[in-house]
Amino acid sequence: MLEGAGCVVIDLGVDVSVDKFVAAVQAHKPQFLGLSALLTTTMPQMGQIIKALEQEGLRREVKVLVGGAPVTQKFADQIGADGYASDAGTAVDRIKQLLVETSEVF
């Protein structure tokens, strides 16, 4: 969906370590980082990724969006994510909204 909307997507795959996310943000310098969880057992890692980005001084450089079947807006707020999307189409809309809010061009 994001590629169809004109975004460049770098897919790190599944079961990705916190360190690999941090390294990818350092290397690619994305505007957005999308995290998806399919099981509640993987949700805590989303918060760990955000904390690791903060510790590495990268948090202000990238907007973090979260989603996936068990994820909610409340959870996104609790871990400090910049956005939540319940599905891929909503993720595209949320990214467009964040770009407008930060005066970026989509």
Biopython code that builds the backbone (N, CA, C, O; Angstrom):
import numpy as np
from Bio.PDB.StructureBuilder import StructureBuilder

atoms = [
    (1, "MET", "N", (0.821, -1.195, 0.000)),
    (1, "MET", "CA", (0.000, 0.000, 0.000)),
    (1, "MET", "C", (0.867, 1.263, 0.000)),
    (1, "MET", "O", (0.584, 2.213, -0.730)),
    (2, "LEU", "N", (1.893, 1.270, 0.796)),
    (2, "LEU", "CA", (2.761, 2.444, 0.858)),
    (2, "LEU", "C", (3.508, 2.654, -0.455)),
    (2, "LEU", "O", (3.621, 3.783, -0.931)),
    (3, "GLU", "N", (4.010, 1.588, -1.034)),
    (3, "GLU", "CA", (4.687, 1.710, -2.323)),
    (3, "GLU", "C", (3.722, 2.220, -3.385)),
    (3, "GLU", "O", (4.099, 3.045, -4.218)),
    (4, "GLY", "N", (2.494, 1.743, -3.364)),
    (4, "GLY", "CA", (1.482, 2.193, -4.297)),
    (4, "GLY", "C", (1.161, 3.672, -4.138)),
    (4, "GLY", "O", (0.720, 4.319, -5.087)),
    (5, "ALA", "N", (1.381, 4.206, -2.947)),
    (5, "ALA", "CA", (1.140, 5.622, -2.672)),
    (5, "ALA", "C", (2.375, 6.476, -2.946)),
    (5, "ALA", "O", (2.367, 7.682, -2.698)),
    (6, "GLY", "N", (3.441, 5.849, -3.460)),
    (6, "GLY", "CA", (4.636, 6.600, -3.831)),
    (6, "GLY", "C", (5.739, 6.613, -2.809)),
    (6, "GLY", "O", (6.731, 7.319, -2.990)),
    (7, "CYS", "N", (5.603, 5.860, -1.744)),
    (7, "CYS", "CA", (6.642, 5.804, -0.716)),
    (7, "CYS", "C", (7.700, 4.758, -1.084)),
    (7, "CYS", "O", (7.400, 3.751, -1.725)),
    (8, "VAL", "N", (8.915, 5.014, -0.675)),
    (8, "VAL", "CA", (9.978, 4.019, -0.793)),
    (8, "VAL", "C", (9.934, 3.189, 0.482)),
    (8, "VAL", "O", (9.978, 3.736, 1.584)),
    (9, "VAL", "N", (9.848, 1.884, 0.336)),
    (9, "VAL", "CA", (9.722, 0.996, 1.485)),
    (9, "VAL", "C", (10.942, 0.095, 1.583)),
    (9, "VAL", "O", (11.347, -0.526, 0.600)),
    (10, "ILE", "N", (11.518, 0.026, 2.755)),
    (10, "ILE", "CA", (12.615, -0.898, 3.031)),
    (10, "ILE", "C", (12.068, -1.899, 4.040)),
    (10, "ILE", "O", (11.858, -1.566, 5.207)),
    (11, "ASP", "N", (11.843, -3.106, 3.591)),
    (11, "ASP", "CA", (11.248, -4.151, 4.429)),
    (11, "ASP", "C", (12.361, -4.940, 5.098)),
    (11, "ASP", "O", (13.134, -5.622, 4.425)),
    (12, "LEU", "N", (12.445, -4.852, 6.412)),
    (12, "LEU", "CA", (13.473, -5.578, 7.157)),
    (12, "LEU", "C", (13.085, -7.022, 7.428)),
    (12, "LEU", "O", (13.908, -7.814, 7.886)),
    (13, "GLY", "N", (11.829, -7.369, 7.146)),
    (13, "GLY", "CA", (11.393, -8.748, 7.335)),
    (13, "GLY", "C", (10.706, -8.962, 8.666)),
    (13, "GLY", "O", (10.214, -8.023, 9.291)),
    (14, "VAL", "N", (10.680, -10.214, 9.087)),
    (14, "VAL", "CA", (10.013, -10.588, 10.331)),
    (14, "VAL", "C", (11.041, -10.945, 11.392)),
    (14, "VAL", "O", (12.188, -11.268, 11.083)),
    (15, "ASP", "N", (10.616, -10.883, 12.637)),
    (15, "ASP", "CA", (11.466, -11.246, 13.771)),
    (15, "ASP", "C", (12.794, -10.487, 13.729)),
    (15, "ASP", "O", (13.869, -11.086, 13.780)),
    (16, "VAL", "N", (12.701, -9.172, 13.635)),
    (16, "VAL", "CA", (13.863, -8.300, 13.499)),
    (16, "VAL", "C", (14.283, -7.795, 14.884)),
    (16, "VAL", "O", (13.440, -7.388, 15.683)),
    (17, "SER", "N", (15.565, -7.823, 15.156)),
    (17, "SER", "CA", (16.075, -7.380, 16.457)),
    (17, "SER", "C", (16.009, -5.856, 16.587)),
    (17, "SER", "O", (15.967, -5.134, 15.591)),
    (18, "VAL", "N", (16.002, -5.395, 17.808)),
    (18, "VAL", "CA", (16.018, -3.961, 18.094)),
    (18, "VAL", "C", (17.238, -3.324, 17.447)),
    (18, "VAL", "O", (17.130, -2.267, 16.827)),
    (19, "ASP", "N", (18.391, -3.955, 17.586)),
    (19, "ASP", "CA", (19.633, -3.414, 17.018)),
    (19, "ASP", "C", (19.558, -3.258, 15.504)),
    (19, "ASP", "O", (20.093, -2.301, 14.944)),
    (20, "LYS", "N", (18.894, -4.201, 14.847)),
    (20, "LYS", "CA", (18.770, -4.123, 13.393)),
    (20, "LYS", "C", (17.887, -2.939, 12.988)),
    (20, "LYS", "O", (18.155, -2.284, 11.980)),
    (21, "PHE", "N", (16.847, -2.666, 13.760)),
    (21, "PHE", "CA", (16.008, -1.491, 13.480)),
    (21, "PHE", "C", (16.823, -0.213, 13.645)),
    (21, "PHE", "O", (16.768, 0.675, 12.794)),
    (22, "VAL", "N", (17.571, -0.117, 14.726)),
    (22, "VAL", "CA", (18.389, 1.069, 14.970)),
    (22, "VAL", "C", (19.405, 1.248, 13.848)),
    (22, "VAL", "O", (19.585, 2.358, 13.348)),
    (23, "ALA", "N", (20.065, 0.178, 13.452)),
    (23, "ALA", "CA", (21.056, 0.254, 12.369)),
    (23, "ALA", "C", (20.405, 0.682, 11.059)),
    (23, "ALA", "O", (20.994, 1.454, 10.303)),
    (24, "ALA", "N", (19.214, 0.198, 10.783)),
    (24, "ALA", "CA", (18.520, 0.564, 9.542)),
    (24, "ALA", "C", (18.134, 2.039, 9.550)),
    (24, "ALA", "O", (18.235, 2.709, 8.522)),
    (25, "VAL", "N", (17.694, 2.552, 10.692)),
    (25, "VAL", "CA", (17.358, 3.975, 10.787)),
    (25, "VAL", "C", (18.622, 4.812, 10.592)),
    (25, "VAL", "O", (18.589, 5.841, 9.916)),
    (26, "GLN", "N", (19.730, 4.376, 11.181)),
    (26, "GLN", "CA", (20.997, 5.095, 11.003)),
    (26, "GLN", "C", (21.435, 5.081, 9.540)),
    (26, "GLN", "O", (21.893, 6.099, 9.019)),
    (27, "ALA", "N", (21.300, 3.957, 8.889)),
    (27, "ALA", "CA", (21.786, 3.805, 7.513)),
    (27, "ALA", "C", (20.894, 4.486, 6.484)),
    (27, "ALA", "O", (21.391, 5.128, 5.558)),
    (28, "HIS", "N", (19.587, 4.352, 6.640)),
    (28, "HIS", "CA", (18.664, 4.813, 5.602)),
    (28, "HIS", "C", (18.045, 6.176, 5.882)),
    (28, "HIS", "O", (17.531, 6.824, 4.970)),
    (29, "LYS", "N", (18.088, 6.613, 7.133)),
    (29, "LYS", "CA", (17.529, 7.894, 7.548)),
    (29, "LYS", "C", (16.098, 8.109, 7.030)),
    (29, "LYS", "O", (15.828, 9.091, 6.338)),
    (30, "PRO", "N", (15.186, 7.190, 7.366)),
    (30, "PRO", "CA", (13.811, 7.309, 6.885)),
    (30, "PRO", "C", (13.041, 8.403, 7.627)),
    (30, "PRO", "O", (13.401, 8.793, 8.738)),
    (31, "GLN", "N", (11.986, 8.884, 6.994)),
    (31, "GLN", "CA", (11.090, 9.813, 7.670)),
    (31, "GLN", "C", (10.181, 9.054, 8.630)),
    (31, "GLN", "O", (9.782, 9.576, 9.671)),
    (32, "PHE", "N", (9.858, 7.803, 8.261)),
    (32, "PHE", "CA", (8.914, 7.004, 9.028)),
    (32, "PHE", "C", (9.462, 5.597, 9.250)),
    (32, "PHE", "O", (10.173, 5.045, 8.411)),
    (33, "LEU", "N", (9.110, 5.041, 10.398)),
    (33, "LEU", "CA", (9.411, 3.653, 10.710)),
    (33, "LEU", "C", (8.094, 2.992, 11.071)),
    (33, "LEU", "O", (7.433, 3.389, 12.031)),
    (34, "GLY", "N", (7.719, 1.992, 10.307)),
    (34, "GLY", "CA", (6.487, 1.270, 10.570)),
    (34, "GLY", "C", (6.773, -0.043, 11.259)),
    (34, "GLY", "O", (7.621, -0.816, 10.814)),
    (35, "LEU", "N", (6.065, -0.295, 12.345)),
    (35, "LEU", "CA", (6.230, -1.529, 13.108)),
    (35, "LEU", "C", (4.882, -2.226, 13.203)),
    (35, "LEU", "O", (3.869, -1.598, 13.511)),
    (36, "SER", "N", (4.875, -3.529, 12.937)),
    (36, "SER", "CA", (3.645, -4.292, 12.993)),
    (36, "SER", "C", (3.825, -5.517, 13.871)),
    (36, "SER", "O", (4.854, -6.191, 13.822)),
    (37, "ALA", "N", (2.812, -5.794, 14.671)),
    (37, "ALA", "CA", (2.824, -6.979, 15.528)),
    (37, "ALA", "C", (1.604, -7.825, 15.210)),
    (37, "ALA", "O", (0.489, -7.311, 15.116)),
    (38, "LEU", "N", (1.816, -9.100, 15.048)),
    (38, "LEU", "CA", (0.703, -10.010, 14.819)),
    (38, "LEU", "C", (0.290, -10.746, 16.083)),
    (38, "LEU", "O", (-0.802, -11.310, 16.152)),
    (39, "LEU", "N", (1.163, -10.739, 17.081)),
    (39, "LEU", "CA", (0.894, -11.406, 18.356)),
    (39, "LEU", "C", (1.171, -10.441, 19.507)),
    (39, "LEU", "O", (2.051, -9.587, 19.406)),
    (40, "THR", "N", (0.432, -10.575, 20.582)),
    (40, "THR", "CA", (0.660, -9.710, 21.735)),
    (40, "THR", "C", (2.055, -9.914, 22.324)),
    (40, "THR", "O", (2.602, -9.007, 22.952)),
    (41, "THR", "N", (2.627, -11.086, 22.128)),
    (41, "THR", "CA", (3.955, -11.369, 22.681)),
    (41, "THR", "C", (5.050, -10.544, 22.000)),
    (41, "THR", "O", (6.130, -10.376, 22.567)),
    (42, "THR", "N", (4.791, -10.030, 20.802)),
    (42, "THR", "CA", (5.805, -9.231, 20.105)),
    (42, "THR", "C", (5.617, -7.732, 20.319)),
    (42, "THR", "O", (6.486, -6.942, 19.949)),
    (43, "MET", "N", (4.509, -7.338, 20.902)),
    (43, "MET", "CA", (4.240, -5.912, 21.103)),
    (43, "MET", "C", (5.265, -5.197, 21.985)),
    (43, "MET", "O", (5.623, -4.063, 21.667)),
    (44, "PRO", "N", (5.753, -5.791, 23.070)),
    (44, "PRO", "CA", (6.724, -5.082, 23.903)),
    (44, "PRO", "C", (7.977, -4.644, 23.145)),
    (44, "PRO", "O", (8.603, -3.648, 23.509)),
    (45, "GLN", "N", (8.346, -5.375, 22.102)),
    (45, "GLN", "CA", (9.539, -4.995, 21.349)),
    (45, "GLN", "C", (9.349, -3.644, 20.661)),
    (45, "GLN", "O", (10.326, -2.932, 20.428)),
    (46, "MET", "N", (8.123, -3.283, 20.337)),
    (46, "MET", "CA", (7.875, -1.967, 19.734)),
    (46, "MET", "C", (8.339, -0.861, 20.680)),
    (46, "MET", "O", (9.005, 0.084, 20.257)),
    (47, "GLY", "N", (7.992, -0.980, 21.935)),
    (47, "GLY", "CA", (8.436, -0.007, 22.926)),
    (47, "GLY", "C", (9.943, -0.011, 23.093)),
    (47, "GLY", "O", (10.556, 1.040, 23.280)),
    (48, "GLN", "N", (10.539, -1.192, 23.026)),
    (48, "GLN", "CA", (11.998, -1.305, 23.141)),
    (48, "GLN", "C", (12.691, -0.618, 21.965)),
    (48, "GLN", "O", (13.747, -0.009, 22.136)),
    (49, "ILE", "N", (12.107, -0.714, 20.789)),
    (49, "ILE", "CA", (12.685, -0.067, 19.608)),
    (49, "ILE", "C", (12.634, 1.450, 19.780)),
    (49, "ILE", "O", (13.614, 2.140, 19.496)),
    (50, "ILE", "N", (11.514, 1.965, 20.239)),
    (50, "ILE", "CA", (11.396, 3.408, 20.460)),
    (50, "ILE", "C", (12.404, 3.879, 21.499)),
    (50, "ILE", "O", (13.038, 4.919, 21.315)),
    (51, "LYS", "N", (12.561, 3.134, 22.583)),
    (51, "LYS", "CA", (13.547, 3.496, 23.612)),
    (51, "LYS", "C", (14.967, 3.455, 23.060)),
    (51, "LYS", "O", (15.780, 4.324, 23.375)),
    (52, "ALA", "N", (15.270, 2.455, 22.243)),
    (52, "ALA", "CA", (16.607, 2.348, 21.653)),
    (52, "ALA", "C", (16.878, 3.522, 20.708)),
    (52, "ALA", "O", (17.990, 4.049, 20.672)),
    (53, "LEU", "N", (15.872, 3.924, 19.956)),
    (53, "LEU", "CA", (16.031, 5.092, 19.077)),
    (53, "LEU", "C", (16.296, 6.347, 19.909)),
    (53, "LEU", "O", (17.103, 7.190, 19.518)),
    (54, "GLU", "N", (15.626, 6.473, 21.045)),
    (54, "GLU", "CA", (15.867, 7.603, 21.952)),
    (54, "GLU", "C", (17.304, 7.570, 22.477)),
    (54, "GLU", "O", (17.991, 8.591, 22.488)),
    (55, "GLN", "N", (17.749, 6.393, 22.910)),
    (55, "GLN", "CA", (19.089, 6.254, 23.477)),
    (55, "GLN", "C", (20.179, 6.574, 22.447)),
    (55, "GLN", "O", (21.247, 7.071, 22.803)),
    (56, "GLU", "N", (19.906, 6.291, 21.187)),
    (56, "GLU", "CA", (20.890, 6.546, 20.126)),
    (56, "GLU", "C", (20.760, 7.951, 19.531)),
    (56, "GLU", "O", (21.475, 8.299, 18.591)),
    (57, "GLY", "N", (19.848, 8.749, 20.079)),
    (57, "GLY", "CA", (19.657, 10.113, 19.594)),
    (57, "GLY", "C", (18.971, 10.192, 18.234)),
    (57, "GLY", "O", (19.125, 11.176, 17.511)),
    (58, "LEU", "N", (18.215, 9.155, 17.890)),
    (58, "LEU", "CA", (17.566, 9.094, 16.578)),
    (58, "LEU", "C", (16.064, 9.362, 16.629)),
    (58, "LEU", "O", (15.427, 9.514, 15.587)),
    (59, "ARG", "N", (15.511, 9.418, 17.798)),
    (59, "ARG", "CA", (14.046, 9.463, 17.907)),
    (59, "ARG", "C", (13.422, 10.681, 17.247)),
    (59, "ARG", "O", (12.347, 10.576, 16.657)),
    (60, "ARG", "N", (14.065, 11.817, 17.332)),
    (60, "ARG", "CA", (13.525, 13.039, 16.730)),
    (60, "ARG", "C", (13.622, 13.026, 15.210)),
    (60, "ARG", "O", (12.974, 13.829, 14.538)),
    (61, "GLU", "N", (14.421, 12.129, 14.670)),
    (61, "GLU", "CA", (14.641, 12.084, 13.226)),
    (61, "GLU", "C", (13.646, 11.215, 12.476)),
    (61, "GLU", "O", (13.575, 11.286, 11.249)),
    (62, "VAL", "N", (12.876, 10.396, 13.185)),
    (62, "VAL", "CA", (11.987, 9.452, 12.515)),
    (62, "VAL", "C", (10.659, 9.360, 13.265)),
    (62, "VAL", "O", (10.628, 9.266, 14.492)),
    (63, "LYS", "N", (9.576, 9.390, 12.511)),
    (63, "LYS", "CA", (8.243, 9.194, 13.080)),
    (63, "LYS", "C", (7.975, 7.694, 13.111)),
    (63, "LYS", "O", (8.209, 6.997, 12.123)),
    (64, "VAL", "N", (7.487, 7.200, 14.236)),
    (64, "VAL", "CA", (7.222, 5.775, 14.395)),
    (64, "VAL", "C", (5.717, 5.532, 14.378)),
    (64, "VAL", "O", (4.969, 6.107, 15.169)),
    (65, "LEU", "N", (5.291, 4.668, 13.458)),
    (65, "LEU", "CA", (3.899, 4.256, 13.373)),
    (65, "LEU", "C", (3.818, 2.784, 13.720)),
    (65, "LEU", "O", (4.673, 1.996, 13.318)),
    (66, "VAL", "N", (2.788, 2.414, 14.466)),
    (66, "VAL", "CA", (2.607, 1.020, 14.860)),
    (66, "VAL", "C", (1.225, 0.538, 14.447)),
    (66, "VAL", "O", (0.286, 1.319, 14.295)),
    (67, "GLY", "N", (1.134, -0.758, 14.273)),
    (67, "GLY", "CA", (-0.141, -1.368, 13.928)),
    (67, "GLY", "C", (-0.038, -2.875, 14.029)),
    (67, "GLY", "O", (0.962, -3.416, 14.501)),
    (68, "GLY", "N", (-1.077, -3.539, 13.582)),
    (68, "GLY", "CA", (-1.136, -4.990, 13.659)),
    (68, "GLY", "C", (-2.369, -5.405, 14.443)),
    (68, "GLY", "O", (-2.968, -4.603, 15.159)),
    (69, "ALA", "N", (-2.729, -6.640, 14.300)),
    (69, "ALA", "CA", (-3.978, -7.148, 14.876)),
    (69, "ALA", "C", (-4.173, -6.821, 16.359)),
    (69, "ALA", "O", (-5.255, -6.358, 16.721)),
    (70, "PRO", "N", (-3.184, -7.036, 17.239)),
    (70, "PRO", "CA", (-3.436, -6.789, 18.659)),
    (70, "PRO", "C", (-3.169, -5.348, 19.106)),
    (70, "PRO", "O", (-3.439, -5.007, 20.258)),
    (71, "VAL", "N", (-2.652, -4.511, 18.233)),
    (71, "VAL", "CA", (-2.219, -3.164, 18.603)),
    (71, "VAL", "C", (-3.411, -2.201, 18.612)),
    (71, "VAL", "O", (-4.307, -2.298, 17.773)),
    (72, "THR", "N", (-3.405, -1.282, 19.564)),
    (72, "THR", "CA", (-4.472, -0.283, 19.689)),
    (72, "THR", "C", (-3.860, 1.119, 19.785)),
    (72, "THR", "O", (-2.655, 1.276, 19.983)),
    (73, "GLN", "N", (-4.706, 2.113, 19.641)),
    (73, "GLN", "CA", (-4.250, 3.497, 19.821)),
    (73, "GLN", "C", (-3.730, 3.698, 21.239)),
    (73, "GLN", "O", (-2.731, 4.387, 21.445)),
    (74, "LYS", "N", (-4.396, 3.104, 22.206)),
    (74, "LYS", "CA", (-3.964, 3.228, 23.601)),
    (74, "LYS", "C", (-2.540, 2.690, 23.782)),
    (74, "LYS", "O", (-1.716, 3.314, 24.451)),
    (75, "PHE", "N", (-2.261, 1.533, 23.185)),
    (75, "PHE", "CA", (-0.925, 0.966, 23.274)),
    (75, "PHE", "C", (0.081, 1.881, 22.583)),
    (75, "PHE", "O", (1.164, 2.122, 23.115)),
    (76, "ALA", "N", (-0.264, 2.392, 21.406)),
    (76, "ALA", "CA", (0.629, 3.303, 20.680)),
    (76, "ALA", "C", (0.975, 4.513, 21.543)),
    (76, "ALA", "O", (2.129, 4.940, 21.584)),
    (77, "ASP", "N", (-0.012, 5.057, 22.222)),
    (77, "ASP", "CA", (0.214, 6.194, 23.117)),
    (77, "ASP", "C", (1.128, 5.807, 24.276)),
    (77, "ASP", "O", (2.013, 6.574, 24.652)),
    (78, "GLN", "N", (0.917, 4.626, 24.838)),
    (78, "GLN", "CA", (1.702, 4.169, 25.995)),
    (78, "GLN", "C", (3.182, 4.031, 25.661)),
    (78, "GLN", "O", (4.029, 4.315, 26.507)),
    (79, "ILE", "N", (3.509, 3.602, 24.450)),
    (79, "ILE", "CA", (4.922, 3.384, 24.106)),
    (79, "ILE", "C", (5.558, 4.606, 23.438)),
    (79, "ILE", "O", (6.753, 4.601, 23.141)),
    (80, "GLY", "N", (4.766, 5.642, 23.205)),
    (80, "GLY", "CA", (5.315, 6.870, 22.634)),
    (80, "GLY", "C", (5.419, 6.871, 21.123)),
    (80, "GLY", "O", (6.235, 7.600, 20.560)),
    (81, "ALA", "N", (4.601, 6.063, 20.455)),
    (81, "ALA", "CA", (4.589, 6.065, 18.993)),
    (81, "ALA", "C", (3.966, 7.365, 18.489)),
    (81, "ALA", "O", (3.168, 7.989, 19.189)),
    (82, "ASP", "N", (4.325, 7.761, 17.295)),
    (82, "ASP", "CA", (3.780, 8.976, 16.694)),
    (82, "ASP", "C", (2.437, 8.740, 16.029)),
    (82, "ASP", "O", (1.676, 9.679, 15.796)),
    (83, "GLY", "N", (2.150, 7.491, 15.728)),
    (83, "GLY", "CA", (0.890, 7.193, 15.076)),
    (83, "GLY", "C", (0.527, 5.734, 15.189)),
    (83, "GLY", "O", (1.360, 4.874, 15.474)),
    (84, "TYR", "N", (-0.751, 5.485, 14.954)),
    (84, "TYR", "CA", (-1.298, 4.135, 14.979)),
    (84, "TYR", "C", (-2.179, 3.975, 13.754)),
    (84, "TYR", "O", (-2.888, 4.901, 13.359)),
    (85, "ALA", "N", (-2.130, 2.799, 13.159)),
    (85, "ALA", "CA", (-3.020, 2.484, 12.042)),
    (85, "ALA", "C", (-3.516, 1.057, 12.212)),
    (85, "ALA", "O", (-2.752, 0.143, 12.521)),
    (86, "SER", "N", (-4.803, 0.893, 12.004)),
    (86, "SER", "CA", (-5.402, -0.428, 12.176)),
    (86, "SER", "C", (-5.198, -1.322, 10.956)),
    (86, "SER", "O", (-5.361, -2.539, 11.039)),
    (87, "ASP", "N", (-4.837, -0.712, 9.812)),
    (87, "ASP", "CA", (-4.598, -1.490, 8.594)),
    (87, "ASP", "C", (-3.692, -0.685, 7.660)),
    (87, "ASP", "O", (-3.385, 0.476, 7.932)),
    (88, "ALA", "N", (-3.269, -1.303, 6.566)),
    (88, "ALA", "CA", (-2.302, -0.675, 5.654)),
    (88, "ALA", "C", (-2.854, 0.583, 4.998)),
    (88, "ALA", "O", (-2.123, 1.559, 4.832)),
    (89, "GLY", "N", (-4.118, 0.578, 4.626)),
    (89, "GLY", "CA", (-4.720, 1.760, 4.016)),
    (89, "GLY", "C", (-4.738, 2.939, 4.964)),
    (89, "GLY", "O", (-4.468, 4.074, 4.572)),
    (90, "THR", "N", (-5.057, 2.660, 6.215)),
    (90, "THR", "CA", (-5.056, 3.704, 7.233)),
    (90, "THR", "C", (-3.638, 4.199, 7.493)),
    (90, "THR", "O", (-3.445, 5.375, 7.802)),
    (91, "ALA", "N", (-2.648, 3.327, 7.375)),
    (91, "ALA", "CA", (-1.251, 3.730, 7.557)),
    (91, "ALA", "C", (-0.860, 4.777, 6.509)),
    (91, "ALA", "O", (-0.191, 5.759, 6.830)),
    (92, "VAL", "N", (-1.275, 4.568, 5.274)),
    (92, "VAL", "CA", (-0.989, 5.539, 4.214)),
    (92, "VAL", "C", (-1.623, 6.882, 4.575)),
    (92, "VAL", "O", (-0.975, 7.923, 4.465)),
    (93, "ASP", "N", (-2.882, 6.863, 5.003)),
    (93, "ASP", "CA", (-3.571, 8.095, 5.381)),
    (93, "ASP", "C", (-2.883, 8.782, 6.549)),
    (93, "ASP", "O", (-2.747, 10.006, 6.565)),
    (94, "ARG", "N", (-2.448, 7.993, 7.524)),
    (94, "ARG", "CA", (-1.782, 8.566, 8.706)),
    (94, "ARG", "C", (-0.446, 9.192, 8.335)),
    (94, "ARG", "O", (-0.096, 10.252, 8.854)),
    (95, "ILE", "N", (0.302, 8.552, 7.445)),
    (95, "ILE", "CA", (1.578, 9.126, 7.004)),
    (95, "ILE", "C", (1.332, 10.437, 6.267)),
    (95, "ILE", "O", (2.045, 11.415, 6.490)),
    (96, "LYS", "N", (0.336, 10.464, 5.396)),
    (96, "LYS", "CA", (0.003, 11.713, 4.701)),
    (96, "LYS", "C", (-0.344, 12.805, 5.703)),
    (96, "LYS", "O", (0.075, 13.952, 5.548)),
    (97, "GLN", "N", (-1.110, 12.449, 6.730)),
    (97, "GLN", "CA", (-1.495, 13.415, 7.759)),
    (97, "GLN", "C", (-0.269, 13.937, 8.501)),
    (97, "GLN", "O", (-0.150, 15.141, 8.730)),
    (98, "LEU", "N", (0.636, 13.047, 8.876)),
    (98, "LEU", "CA", (1.853, 13.459, 9.580)),
    (98, "LEU", "C", (2.730, 14.344, 8.694)),
    (98, "LEU", "O", (3.367, 15.276, 9.186)),
    (99, "LEU", "N", (2.766, 14.061, 7.407)),
    (99, "LEU", "CA", (3.547, 14.890, 6.490)),
    (99, "LEU", "C", (2.971, 16.299, 6.419)),
    (99, "LEU", "O", (3.718, 17.278, 6.399)),
    (100, "VAL", "N", (1.669, 16.401, 6.382)),
    (100, "VAL", "CA", (1.018, 17.713, 6.364)),
    (100, "VAL", "C", (1.308, 18.448, 7.664)),
    (100, "VAL", "O", (1.613, 19.640, 7.656)),
    (101, "GLU", "N", (1.213, 17.734, 8.779)),
    (101, "GLU", "CA", (1.460, 18.351, 10.080)),
    (101, "GLU", "C", (2.897, 18.856, 10.221)),
    (101, "GLU", "O", (3.149, 19.827, 10.934)),
    (102, "THR", "N", (3.820, 18.205, 9.550)),
    (102, "THR", "CA", (5.228, 18.617, 9.623)),
    (102, "THR", "C", (5.641, 19.424, 8.398)),
    (102, "THR", "O", (6.827, 19.673, 8.181)),
    (103, "SER", "N", (4.662, 19.831, 7.602)),
    (103, "SER", "CA", (4.878, 20.661, 6.410)),
    (103, "SER", "C", (5.764, 20.003, 5.362)),
    (103, "SER", "O", (6.494, 20.693, 4.649)),
    (104, "GLU", "N", (5.712, 18.707, 5.260)),
    (104, "GLU", "CA", (6.457, 17.983, 4.239)),
    (104, "GLU", "C", (5.543, 17.792, 3.037)),
    (104, "GLU", "O", (4.323, 17.904, 3.152)),
    (105, "VAL", "N", (6.131, 17.506, 1.900)),
    (105, "VAL", "CA", (5.361, 17.230, 0.687)),
    (105, "VAL", "C", (5.315, 15.730, 0.466)),
    (105, "VAL", "O", (6.347, 15.064, 0.553)),
    (106, "PHE", "N", (4.150, 15.190, 0.184)),
    (106, "PHE", "CA", (3.995, 13.750, -0.066)),
    (106, "PHE", "C", (4.228, 13.449, -1.518)),
    (106, "PHE", "O", (4.144, 12.292, -1.931)),
]
sb = StructureBuilder()
sb.init_structure("model")
sb.init_model(0)
sb.init_chain("A")
sb.init_seg("    ")
for serial, (resi, resn, name, xyz) in enumerate(atoms, 1):
    if name == "N":
        sb.init_residue(resn, " ", resi, " ")
    sb.init_atom(name, np.array(xyz, "f"), 0.0, 1.0, " ", f" {name:<3s}", serial, name[0])
structure = sb.get_structure()
